[in-house]
Amino acid sequence: LALARTVFGLQGALPLVPWCKANIDYSAANEYVHAHYHDNNNNNKNHEHSHKKCESDDQPYFSHSPLSGGGVVVDEPIYDARLGVYDFERKCMTKPSFQQCGFSLHSAPTMVTDWKDLDQIRTRYLTELRAIIPLAFSEEEHNQEISHIYFYHPMFRGENNVISNTNHDLSSSPTAPVASLVHIDTDVGAYSVEELVRLIERNHIIDDDQQVSSSFPHQEIIDSIQSGCRFAIVNAWRNADFRFPVERAPLAILGTKYSNDDERVGFPDAKSDPNRSLWYTFSKLMSDECLLFKQYDRSIEMPSDLWHCALAVGEDGVGQPRTSFDIRAFVVFREKVPPELDRFGRERTRPNLSLRESECFCRLQSLDRQVPSGA
């Protein structure tokens, strides 16, 4: 029997049929936001107003109505994005796109035969992504010219994988288990320009298209960002199993709508509206498909900062264990973002913790949440 949820829009309601229901664990996300952006002592002098918008009522960033139990683990309806995403303004289903929701699915046959082989990633896959990513951005209302694309943080994930150590074989992709807690990959607004560019430079992968360049254009990218050029971070995610579709622990993405949607706001200055923010997945993703979703966009007009997690479905011995491959793309455009739309301006909300303190917090949070061996 299909479960139905009534989605409340601005002028009525529309029943949508979920693909499934799954427990979504918001606890780590709430801990992160509270530690970085909740200011009990009002010691963030430059951005008190932003903190008030985010957590003025001492409620967690992700909070739910009493009907959901009010907890941090919520039984959420999950919708199949293959059928579209819901447009609250037009009150209809529409095709997922960067313009509409910040994510899109692409037919992407690949020459890669082993996602653990980092050399194949460099020489084959990154060339393929250089063709796919501009197509995703070309669907935006104002198509802009890309000046740079750099790829970093490749990861081969699996339900049975462990986190590879820093001394792993550099000819193979780093490994990690699936990420079951709600998260975003990088809180970009917390970085200075220099810190962000240094992060990309330190972790980027040189592919065939960059062999001719002598070095990473560190200062050129810094100058572009400081001059106001738009940039975005995109996660490219795909099924790494060439035989079977994803059936267990599929990736889910939150199509976030903010509580004060009449303003040009986003994370961390506004909270997710639990009545209009819907969880989506693409059912049975195949190995010849590529899911692109934005983790950051400098323009506040563009959907980004997409929270995501692996769903706790299909874990009762049914289906193949999930394996997947993801890599991030740092995309810089030539066009400049108008000051009124700039999320990376000097007056943006910054966290209470320094970058080093934040890294320490995330490391300890990860250690505290590790499941004991054999449990």
ZAGUGU-997335 format. One line per 5 residues: number of its first residue (from 1); their letters; for each residue x, y, z of N, C-alpha, C. Coordinates in steps of 0.001 Angstrom, whole numbers. Example, Ala and Ser with C-alpha at 12.3 -4.5 7.8 and 13.67 -1.06 7.14 Angstrom:
! ZAGUGU-997335
1 = as = 13190,-5690,7800,12300,-4500,7800,13200,-3300,7800; 12850,-2250,7080,13670,-1060,7140,12900,30,7870 .
***
This chain:
! ZAGUGU-997335
1 = lalar = 854,-1195,0,0,0,0,880,1232,0; 710,2100,-988,1538,3297,-1090,1185,4259,27; 2239,4870,597,2038,5883,1618,1961,7245,951; 1115,8110,1436,957,9439,853,1252,10493,1891; 1855,11595,1443,2114,12729,2302,1498,13950,1659 .
6 = tvfgl = 863,14780,2447,336,16028,1923,1399,17099,2056; 1795,17681,937,2809,18722,914,2103,20065,884; 2377,20887,1877,1679,22153,1985,2451,23244,1251; 1823,23834,254,2406,24947,-467,1852,26255,44; 2029,27304,-721,1574,28616,-295,76,28787,-499 .
11 = qgalp = -505,28064,-1444,-1904,28293,-1769,-2710,26994,-1834; -2305,25977,-1145,-3065,24741,-1192,-2201,23553,-874; -2688,22388,-1239,-1971,21162,-916,-2039,20205,-2086; -991,19387,-2215,-944,18405,-3285,-472,17085,-2706; -1199,15993,-2872,-733,14696,-2376,324,14112,-3312 .
16 = lvpwc = 1465,13727,-2751,2517,13058,-3500,2711,11674,-2914; 3026,10735,-3755,3216,9358,-3294,4702,9095,-3112; 5156,8822,-1891,6582,8554,-1669,7029,7252,-2325; 8303,7205,-2655,8922,5970,-3142,9110,4998,-1979; 9431,5559,-807,9564,4757,410,9558,5719,1592 .
21 = kanid = 9669,5168,2791,9924,5971,3977,11200,5458,4621; 11966,6369,5240,13239,5971,5832,13549,6871,7019; 14268,6307,7998,14722,7108,9132,15860,8016,8693; 15684,9312,8883,16712,10304,8555,17281,10842,9860; 18605,10717,10025,19274,11119,11262,19902,12501,11086 .
26 = ysaan = 19290,13511,11713,19758,14894,11614,20717,15276,12734; 21049,14352,13616,21766,14707,14840,23132,15325,14571; 23914,14744,13668,25256,15278,13404,25172,16667,12768; 24199,16866,11876,24023,18179,11252,23657,19225,12302; 22748,18883,13196,22360,19826,14242,23531,20147,15169 .
31 = eyvha = 24318,19133,15512,25493,19360,16358,26466,20308,15684; 26683,20097,14369,27622,20946,13641,27142,22399,13634; 25885,22617,13265,25372,23982,13174,25395,24659,14537; 25017,23928,15568,25005,24513,16913,26411,24918,17349; 27385,24048,17121,28759,24342,17547,29361,25505,16775 .
36 = hyhdn = 28983,25651,15507,29623,26652,14661,28871,27968,14573; 27546,27929,14717,26774,29137,14430,25846,29591,15543; 25624,28777,16555,24797,29222,17664,25670,29992,18635; 25248,31205,18995,26105,32105,19775,25404,32493,21064; 25586,31660,22087,24911,31952,23350,25423,33219,24015 .
41 = nnnnk = 26702,33535,23793,27308,34688,24458,27360,35924,23578; 26740,35826,22374,26752,36968,21443,28158,37476,21181; 29113,36534,21067,30493,36959,20866,30863,37088,19402; 29943,36797,18496,30200,37035,17082,29663,38419,16753; 30475,39415,16903,30029,40805,16842,29547,41205,15474 .
46 = nhehs = 30080,40602,14419,29747,41044,13068,28441,40470,12561; 27963,39364,13159,26846,38676,12528,25803,38198,13539; 25526,39022,14566,24525,38627,15535,23173,38420,14870; 22857,39266,13884,21551,39172,13248,21380,37852,12524; 22464,37326,11937,22369,36060,11213,22126,34903,12175 .
51 = hkkce = 22801,34935,13338,22594,33872,14303,21172,33900,14840; 20618,35087,14995,19248,35175,15483,18293,34551,14492; 18555,34744,13209,17692,34139,12207,17816,32615,12227; 19021,32140,12482,19280,30706,12377,18780,29937,13598; 19052,30449,14803,18685,29698,16001,18188,30623,17100 .
56 = sddqp = 17341,31570,16750,16891,32555,17729,16060,31926,18840; 15390,30835,18556,14487,30232,19538,15101,29025,20232; 16409,28876,20133,17124,27763,20756,16677,26406,20239; 16004,26381,19116,15635,25133,18467,16772,24694,17552; 16940,23392,17340,18009,22937,16440,17760,23388,15011 .
61 = yfshs = 18818,23359,14210,18701,23809,12821,17639,22989,12086; 17700,21676,12235,16649,20812,11702,15714,20460,12852; 14552,21077,12868,13568,20798,13904,12265,20419,13232; 11498,19550,13877,10284,19020,13285,9117,19186,14235; 7949,19097,13698,6734,19289,14475,6543,18149,15459 .
66 = plsgg = 5692,18364,16499,5409,17274,17442,4840,16039,16766; 4198,16209,15588,3651,15059,14884,4735,14077,14462; 5971,14597,14274,7077,13724,13882,7822,13188,15091; 7357,13555,16276,8047,13135,17490,9025,14184,17974; 9307,15196,17133,10196,16275,17517,11638,15862,17664 .
71 = gvvvd = 12001,14669,17279,13353,14175,17489,14295,14505,16362; 15528,14004,16477,16536,14245,15455,16610,13092,14466; 15946,11977,14769,15805,10875,13820,14333,10808,13437; 14057,11111,12182,12673,11276,11744,12368,10292,10618; 11203,9678,10685,10751,8781,9626,10191,9640,8489 .
76 = epiyd = 11018,9867,7472,10687,10813,6410,10197,10077,5160; 9246,10670,4438,8918,10167,3105,10023,10527,2125; 10379,9598,1257,11416,9796,247,10752,9709,-1124; 10989,10700,-1974,10330,10756,-3282,11319,10409,-4391; 10807,9753,-5416,11647,9327,-6533,11791,10480,-7524 .
81 = arlgv = 13003,11024,-7613,13242,12179,-8492,13158,11806,-9968; 13126,10522,-10271,12910,10138,-11677,11530,10606,-12148; 10620,10800,-11223,9285,11285,-11556,9204,12808,-11517; 10303,13444,-11127,10348,14897,-11045,10470,15376,-9615; 10651,16695,-9467,10650,17351,-8156,9487,18335,-8138 .
86 = ydfer = 9002,18616,-6942,7811,19454,-6847,8192,20926,-6841; 7585,21689,-7741,7774,23135,-7825,6653,23789,-7021; 7003,24374,-5877,5991,24948,-4999,5371,26214,-5571; 6090,26925,-6428,5529,28147,-7011,4512,27816,-8097; 4843,26875,-8971,3929,26515,-10067,2995,25377,-9705 .
91 = kcmtk = 3247,24759,-8539,2410,23670,-8027,2296,22514,-9021; 3457,22056,-9467,3492,20931,-10396,4846,20247,-10277; 4952,19071,-10863,6223,18362,-10917,7041,18895,-12075; 8348,18958,-11893,9232,19459,-12939,10521,18653,-12946; 11243,18700,-14036,12479,17942,-14174,13556,18504,-13245 .
96 = psfqq = 14266,17630,-12520,15360,18116,-11669,16457,18784,-12505; 16920,19927,-12040,17979,20651,-12749,18707,21539,-11752; 19884,22023,-12134,20612,22954,-11282,19773,24193,-11002; 19051,24670,-12003,18227,25867,-11853,17078,25620,-10879; 16454,24475,-10975,15246,24191,-10206,15543,23760,-8776 .
101 = cgfsl = 16480,22837,-8602,16676,22236,-7282,18132,22027,-6903; 19077,22291,-7817,20493,22137,-7490,21064,20767,-7775; 20249,19853,-8335,20792,18547,-8707,20151,18071,-10001; 20875,17194,-10711,20370,16661,-11980,21034,15331,-12270; 20322,14488,-13003,20821,13161,-13367,21139,13135,-14854 .
106 = hsapt = 22277,12509,-15200,22731,12521,-16585,23076,11112,-17050; 22694,10815,-18275,23165,9588,-18920,24648,9771,-19193; 25467,8868,-18661,26909,9082,-18716,27661,7764,-18825; 27583,7093,-19969,28412,5898,-20164,29881,6250,-19942; 30630,5338,-19394,32007,5635,-19020,32970,4589,-19563 .
111 = mvtdw = 34217,5003,-19765,35288,4097,-20157,35993,3493,-18945; 35618,3934,-17747,36218,3387,-16527,35738,1954,-16315; 36662,1077,-16002,36320,-317,-15717,36566,-695,-14263; 37277,159,-13523,37572,-114,-12117,37643,1224,-11384; 36642,1510,-10542,36582,2790,-9844,37616,2902,-8738 .
116 = kdldq = 38276,1808,-8417,39349,1865,-7421,40691,2218,-8045; 40745,2235,-9379,41978,2543,-10099,42050,4051,-10339; 42879,4743,-9551,42933,6201,-9631,43494,6679,-10966; 44308,5862,-11599,44832,6240,-12915,43707,6306,-13948; 42754,5378,-13869,41608,5443,-14776,40746,6676,-14495 .
121 = irtry = 40664,7051,-13235,39912,8261,-12894,40565,9468,-13554; 41887,9540,-13464,42616,10676,-14037,42505,10716,-15560; 42740,9582,-16188,42910,9571,-17645,41611,9381,-18411; 40568,8896,-17745,39310,8631,-18449,38140,9430,-17870; 37909,9260,-16561,36677,9781,-15994,36640,11309,-15945 .
126 = ltelr = 37731,11936,-15568,37710,13390,-15440,37464,14064,-16786; 37960,13461,-17857,37662,13982,-19190,36170,13889,-19477; 35556,12792,-19047,34108,12631,-19237,33335,13671,-18436; 33780,13915,-17190,33094,14896,-16355,33223,16306,-16912; 34339,16592,-17558,34516,17929,-18143,33493,18204,-19242 .
131 = aiipl = 32913,17159,-19788,31863,17340,-20785,30481,17395,-20135; 30289,16660,-19030,28972,16569,-18401,28651,17812,-17578; 29608,18287,-16797,29333,19386,-15863,28884,20666,-16577; 29532,21093,-17657,29014,22287,-18360,27586,22110,-18870; 27204,20885,-19232,25832,20638,-19677,24838,20908,-18549 .
136 = afsee = 25202,20512,-17333,24311,20749,-16199,24133,22240,-15949; 25219,22987,-16033,25122,24435,-15821,24441,25139,-16997; 24500,24553,-18190,23891,25187,-19365,22370,25233,-19259; 21786,24414,-18363,20344,24416,-18181,19866,25579,-17330; 20803,26325,-16719,20414,27476,-15914,19894,28598,-16809 .
141 = ehnqe = 19084,29442,-16216,18444,30520,-16977,19471,31451,-17600; 20534,31753,-16838,21595,32615,-17353,22874,31789,-17463; 23075,31174,-18616,24241,30325,-18828,25511,31166,-18807; 26475,30767,-17983,27693,31540,-17809,28910,30725,-18239; 29927,31426,-18706,31133,30774,-19220,32023,30321,-18062 .
146 = ishiy = 32462,29071,-18129,33341,28493,-17116,34794,28777,-17471; 35562,29233,-16490,36985,29490,-16720,37874,28376,-16187; 37460,27715,-15099,38282,26651,-14498,37383,25552,-13952; 37834,24302,-14092,37253,23173,-13372,38404,22351,-12795; 38386,22168,-11477,39380,21311,-10827,38657,20263,-9993 .
151 = fyhpm = 39157,19037,-10045,38539,17920,-9355,39370,17537,-8129; 38671,17182,-7059,39384,16835,-5821,38537,15884,-4978; 39169,15289,-3986,38543,14363,-3037,37791,13210,-3712; 38472,12379,-4498,37813,11171,-5007,37564,10202,-3864; 36471,9431,-3942,36172,8494,-2864,35394,7295,-3394 .
156 = frgen = 35905,6102,-3101,35212,4861,-3411,34528,4397,-2135; 33186,4382,-2149,32423,4052,-944,31742,2693,-1072; 31573,2050,68,30871,780,101,30372,479,1488; 29307,-284,1577,28755,-629,2883,29760,-1365,3745; 30687,-2075,3106,31667,-2858,3860,33044,-2197,3886 .
161 = nvisn = 33145,-981,3364,34443,-301,3317,34802,306,4671; 36095,521,4859,36592,1275,6008,37296,2511,5474; 37497,3489,6345,38177,4720,5934,39651,4420,5711; 40145,4705,4521,41558,4469,4223,42407,5483,4977; 43585,5063,5388,44447,5980,6129,45223,6877,5169 .
166 = tnhdl = 45931,7848,5736,46640,8838,4921,47796,8233,4142; 48201,7023,4514,49321,6370,3824,48859,5319,2821; 47591,5438,2368,47079,4427,1454,47808,4510,116; 47709,3454,-662,48332,3361,-1975,47814,4489,-2876; 48685,5392,-3310,48260,6555,-4087,47821,6200,-5497 .
171 = ssspt = 47984,4939,-5903,47488,4528,-7216,46031,4073,-7152; 45469,4014,-5944,44081,3576,-5786,43254,4676,-5142; 41962,4625,-5379,41057,5621,-4808,40964,5441,-3297; 40924,6534,-2531,40638,6412,-1096,39282,5742,-894; 39109,5097,245,37865,4377,525,37202,4911,1787 .
176 = apvas = 35890,4679,1871,35120,5073,3051,33810,4301,3037; 33192,4129,4217,31857,3527,4241,30820,4511,3713; 29604,4054,3499,28535,4970,3102,28248,5908,4274; 27806,7121,3959,27581,8145,4987,26089,8208,5302; 25696,7655,6442,24277,7520,6759,23706,8727,7487 .
181 = lvhid = 24555,9636,7974,24089,10814,8693,23951,12002,7741; 22962,12835,7972,22738,14014,7140,23935,14951,7245; 24442,15409,6086,25621,16265,6080,25711,17033,4766; 26565,18053,4756,27045,18661,3519,28547,18441,3480; 29112,18420,2273,30524,18062,2137,31452,19121,2713 .
186 = tdvga = 31167,20391,2423,32055,21470,2835,31245,22710,3174; 31477,23266,4344,30857,24529,4736,31710,25661,4159; 31491,25979,2894,32386,26855,2139,32468,28239,2755; 31353,28765,3240,31350,30112,3799,32249,30270,5003; 32665,29157,5617,33541,29209,6786,34998,29460,6409 .
191 = ysvee = 35339,29327,5125,36720,29458,4672,37002,30877,4205; 38240,31308,4390,38713,32507,3697,39026,32120,2252; 39238,33101,1394,39584,32805,3,40848,31955,-46; 41860,32351,720,43130,31630,693,42967,30205,1200; 42184,30010,2257,41982,28673,2808,41251,27778,1821 .
196 = lvrli = 40247,28331,1156,39476,27533,202,40334,27105,-979; 41068,28047,-1558,41899,27725,-2723,43007,26752,-2323; 43541,26909,-1119,44578,25988,-644,44009,24577,-487; 42760,24472,-24,42114,23166,96,42004,22484,-1265; 41572,23228,-2265,41439,22664,-3608,42805,22274,-4159 .
201 = ernhi = 43770,23148,-4014,45103,22889,-4557,45744,21661,-3917; 45585,21535,-2618,46228,20433,-1893,45627,19076,-2251; 44349,19066,-2643,43656,17795,-2860,43260,17527,-4302; 43598,18432,-5220,43110,18252,-6585,43884,17159,-7314; 43219,16588,-8316,43787,15518,-9129,44115,16078,-10504 .
206 = idddq = 45326,15874,-10946,45731,16345,-12276,45271,15321,-13309; 44475,15787,-14278,44002,14890,-15325,44678,15231,-16644; 44352,14478,-17673,45016,14647,-18969,44875,16061,-19512; 43731,16697,-19271,43500,18039,-19793,44354,19090,-19105; 44970,18738,-17975,45791,19699,-17242,47277,19384,-17313 .
211 = qvsss = 47640,18331,-18038,49049,17952,-18115,49900,19049,-18745; 49279,19816,-19643,50057,20846,-20336,50346,22045,-19440; 49542,22236,-18385,49779,23377,-17496,50880,23025,-16510; 51713,23981,-16195,52876,23725,-15355,52521,23628,-13885; 51495,24347,-13441,51162,24338,-12026,49725,24787,-11815 .
216 = fphqe = 49229,24548,-10621,47893,24995,-10243,47876,26519,-10212; 46892,27165,-10856,46884,28638,-10942,46373,29279,-9659; 47119,29097,-8591,46710,29519,-7259,46293,30993,-7225; 47197,31873,-7627,46917,33302,-7515,45840,33748,-8497; 45800,33140,-9666,44774,33492,-10654,43374,33203,-10119 .
221 = iidsi = 43203,32063,-9451,41890,31719,-8899,41554,32628,-7725; 42541,32905,-6872,42302,33838,-5770,41858,35197,-6305; 42553,35695,-7332,42197,36992,-7922,40783,36966,-8494; 40409,35852,-9127,39066,35739,-9692,37999,35810,-8607; 38215,35060,-7518,37234,35051,-6433,37174,36410,-5752 .
226 = qsgcr = 38334,37009,-5507,38348,38310,-4841,37726,39408,-5696; 37733,39218,-7002,37117,40208,-7893,35604,39993,-8015; 35077,38924,-7383,33640,38699,-7381,33155,37623,-8316; 34048,36868,-8957,33610,35839,-9891,32822,34745,-9166; 31806,34271,-9832,30996,33188,-9290,31805,31889,-9271 .
231 = faivn = 31602,31078,-8255,32183,29732,-8223,31191,28791,-7557; 31340,27516,-7833,30449,26499,-7284,31244,25232,-7013; 30731,24422,-6100,31303,23103,-5824,30219,22066,-6103; 30557,21090,-6936,29607,20076,-7384,30116,18703,-6978; 29236,17888,-6431,29548,16493,-6138,29059,15650,-7311 .
236 = awrna = 29958,14865,-7913,29605,13942,-8996,29572,12535,-8407; 28386,11937,-8381,28147,10678,-7652,27595,9637,-8613; 28092,8389,-8500,27562,7353,-9375,27712,5970,-8769; 26882,5069,-9266,26918,3671,-8886,28204,3042,-9419; 28966,2389,-8539,30233,1774,-8945,30102,298,-9283 .
241 = dfrfp = 28886,-231,-9207,28644,-1642,-9513,28167,-1754,-10959; 28969,-2390,-11801,28652,-2477,-13228,27585,-3533,-13531; 27209,-4338,-12530,26250,-5420,-12778,24840,-5096,-12300; 24745,-4390,-11173,23440,-4221,-10544,23145,-2745,-10271; 21868,-2370,-10275,21501,-1010,-9863,21658,-862,-8354 .
246 = verap = 21669,384,-7885,21721,627,-6442,20391,217,-5834; 20435,-721,-4905,19229,-1189,-4224,19298,-956,-2724; 20507,-972,-2165,20683,-755,-734,21426,541,-488; 21044,1223,601,21678,2474,1011,21788,3485,-134; 20691,3726,-877,20770,4713,-1956,21005,6114,-1404 .
251 = lailg = 21574,6977,-2234,21813,8356,-1828,20502,9136,-1878; 20249,9930,-843,19089,10815,-813,19566,12254,-653; 18864,13183,-1293,19215,14600,-1282,18010,15392,-807; 18252,16344,78,17175,17187,588,16985,18396,-316; 15796,18497,-905,15445,19690,-1679,14995,20765,-718 .
256 = tkysn = 15945,21562,-220,15681,22484,873,14869,23693,431; 13820,23971,1181,13097,25231,1103,13242,25905,2457; 13519,27196,2457,13807,27877,3713,12551,28481,4318; 12602,28653,5644,11446,29159,6366,11072,30569,5939; 12065,31351,5541,11804,32708,5067,12172,32803,3593 .
261 = dderv = 11415,32076,2777,11728,31967,1355,11503,33261,590; 10832,34240,1234,10623,35497,547,11907,36313,481; 12899,35954,1271,14182,36634,1262,15201,35824,457; 16266,36497,50,17377,35798,-604,18312,35309,487; 18052,34107,971,18798,33563,2093,19152,32113,1810 .
266 = gfpda = 20046,31587,2615,20445,30195,2515,21172,29799,3778; 21761,28615,3763,22529,28136,4905,23752,29045,5096; 24115,29426,6330,23482,29069,7601,22533,30142,8128; 22146,31109,7289,21368,32250,7764,19871,31982,7852; 19411,30854,7347,17996,30524,7420,17850,29030,7647 .
271 = ksdpn = 16753,28656,8282,16522,27262,8626,15666,26569,7573; 15878,25287,7457,15073,24463,6558,13627,24410,7049; 12692,24566,6119,11271,24459,6432,10862,22991,6304; 10555,22316,7412,10277,20871,7339,8999,20533,6585; 8105,21501,6401,6859,21233,5686,7028,21270,4172 .
276 = rslwy = 8082,21942,3695,8247,22093,2248,9579,21558,1741; 10454,21138,2626,11740,20568,2216,11564,19061,2067; 11719,18577,855,11420,17179,553,12695,16403,243; 12708,15142,657,13830,14256,383,13588,13515,-932; 14633,13478,-1779,14541,12812,-3076,15675,11796,-3224 .
281 = tfskl = 15399,10759,-3979,16416,9825,-4434,16095,9455,-5876; 17064,8924,-6580,16825,8377,-7914,16837,6863,-7790; 15680,6250,-7976,15562,4815,-7751,16422,4029,-8730; 17057,2981,-8199,17801,2008,-9006,18785,2669,-9971; 19645,3500,-9430,20675,4141,-10250,21584,3100,-10892 .
286 = msdec = 21839,3272,-12176,22677,2353,-12930,24094,2898,-13066; 24999,2046,-13502,26408,2432,-13599,26688,3393,-14756; 25738,3557,-15673,25941,4484,-16786,25217,5808,-16558; 24894,6106,-15282,24258,7368,-14928,25148,8126,-13945; 25090,9440,-14010,25882,10286,-13120,24969,11324,-12480 .
291 = llfkq = 24960,11347,-11160,24171,12313,-10404,25072,13467,-9987; 24711,14668,-10405,25438,15872,-10024,24587,16669,-9042; 25175,17072,-7915,24432,17930,-6995,25374,18957,-6369; 24857,20172,-6219,25689,21285,-5787,25836,21319,-4259; 27092,21471,-3836,27392,21655,-2429,27592,23121,-2081 .
296 = ydrsi = 27785,23948,-3082,27892,25388,-2835,27735,26121,-4150; 27121,27285,-4080,27081,28209,-5209,27173,29616,-4639; 28084,30396,-5177,28286,31744,-4642,27043,32614,-4812; 26267,32372,-5842,25067,33166,-6079,23914,32664,-5217; 23340,33535,-4412,22244,33152,-3532,21001,32786,-4324 .
301 = empsd = 20931,33176,-5584,19778,32833,-6421,19747,31361,-6800; 20884,30689,-6724,20981,29309,-7178,20858,28329,-6001; 20039,27281,-6132,19955,26276,-5067,21312,25598,-4859; 21690,25415,-3611,22948,24718,-3321,22941,24317,-1853; 24115,23973,-1305,24220,23483,72,23226,22352,301 .
306 = lwhca = 23280,21347,-584,22305,20266,-533,22730,19216,500; 21972,19142,1584,22201,18130,2597,21854,16763,2012; 22596,15746,2381,22388,14432,1794,22845,13338,2752; 22450,12096,2450,22835,10951,3278,22474,9665,2541; 23019,8558,3029,22618,7237,2531,21389,6791,3302 .
311 = lavge = 20394,6275,2582,19151,5849,3213,19290,4462,3835; 18691,4297,4987,18686,2988,5652,17537,2157,5110; 17659,1778,3842,16652,910,3221,17375,-234,2524; 16704,-1358,2395,17285,-2507,1700,18407,-3176,2450; 18389,-3125,3786,19485,-3686,4567,19167,-5068,5148 .
316 = dgvgq = 18062,-5661,4762,17663,-6937,5339,18076,-8118,4472; 19200,-8002,3796,19708,-9092,2973,19189,-9085,1555; 18325,-8131,1222,17772,-8044,-124,18626,-7093,-952; 19038,-7523,-2138,19817,-6664,-3010,21305,-6725,-2728; 22075,-6164,-3658,23528,-6145,-3536,23977,-5004,-2626 .
321 = prtsf = 25042,-5217,-1817,25597,-4117,-1031,26024,-2971,-1948; 25755,-1767,-1525,26056,-612,-2364,27547,-342,-2450; 28012,-62,-3661,29319,556,-3866,29090,1764,-4759; 29814,2836,-4511,29635,4061,-5280,30944,4818,-5358; 31007,5734,-6291,32190,6583,-6439,31727,8026,-6523 .
326 = diraf = 32394,8889,-5756,32083,10313,-5852,33358,11135,-5874; 33265,12270,-6504,34378,13203,-6594,33796,14600,-6685; 34502,15580,-6182,34000,16957,-6179,34674,17775,-7264; 33916,18708,-7803,34428,19607,-8840,34324,21045,-8350; 35414,21756,-8437,35466,23184,-8111,35375,23942,-9426 .
331 = vvfre = 34295,24678,-9610,33988,25316,-10892,34009,26827,-10713; 34830,27509,-11519,34928,28974,-11471,34414,29547,-12785; 33613,30594,-12685,33029,31246,-13853,33702,32592,-14105; 33554,33086,-15309,34126,34389,-15647,33240,35542,-15155; 31932,35295,-15140,31015,36357,-14745,31078,36626,-13247 .
336 = kvppe = 30789,37854,-12882,30819,38270,-11476,29422,38239,-10876; 29368,37948,-9594,28112,37909,-8860,27799,39311,-8348; 26615,39846,-8612,26253,41164,-8067,26333,41155,-6543; 26749,42248,-5927,26920,42275,-4460,25680,41832,-3696; 24480,42162,-4184,23272,41808,-3458,22968,40308,-3527 .
341 = ldrfg = 23656,39577,-4410,23458,38135,-4541,24668,37332,-4063; 25659,38014,-3515,26941,37392,-3196,26924,36755,-1809; 27009,35429,-1762,27060,34698,-496,28465,34626,88; 29467,35007,-693,30853,34883,-247,31467,36264,-3; 30635,37269,185,31140,38609,445,31716,38736,1845 .
346 = rertr = 32311,39865,2115,32976,40071,3406,32012,40041,4576; 30759,40383,4344,29783,40446,5432,29044,39136,5646; 29490,38058,5014,28800,36784,5188,28948,36282,6623; 28032,35448,7019,28092,34837,8347,29280,33890,8426; 30085,34061,9459,31234,33186,9679,31022,32404,10975 .
351 = pnlsl = 31576,31212,11079,31378,30400,12286,32147,30934,13478; 31728,30505,14660,32441,30875,15880,33795,30183,15977; 33916,28997,15384,35146,28224,15474,36104,28592,14352; 37384,28603,14649,38388,28767,13611,38425,27504,12758; 39112,27581,11619,39189,26418,10739,39829,25238,11468 .
356 = resec = 40882,25487,12240,41537,24400,12976,40614,23836,14052; 39893,24712,14762,38950,24247,15770,37824,23432,15134; 37382,23873,13953,36327,23150,13256,36799,21765,12826; 38016,21677,12310,38565,20380,11915,38644,19448,13113; 39037,19992,14269,39113,19193,15495,37715,18731,15901 .
361 = fcrlq = 36727,19622,15832,35351,19265,16176,34855,18132,15289; 35046,18255,13976,34552,17237,13043,35252,15908,13247; 36543,15950,13562,37288,14710,13808,36756,14002,15061; 36537,14771,16122,36023,14175,17352,34591,13680,17174; 33799,14435,16422,32432,14000,16162,32411,12682,15404 .
366 = sldrq = 33319,12554,14439,33402,11319,13657,33825,10149,14535; 34819,10378,15413,35290,9302,16298,34198,8890,17270; 33449,9858,17792,32404,9551,18764,31300,8704,18137; 31112,8825,16825,29994,8156,16170,30394,6865,15455; 31644,6467,15563,32063,5220,14920,31433,4021,15619 .
371 = vpsga = 30912,3087,14841,30306,1876,15390,31420,917,15831; 31393,393,17042,32425,-554,17485,32505,-1769,16568; 33705,-2310,16431,33921,-3452,15566,33057,-4632,16004; 32376,-5224,15031,31573,-6396,15322,30167,-6089,15791; 29845,-4779,15994,28501,-4425,16484,27504,-4398,15353 .
***
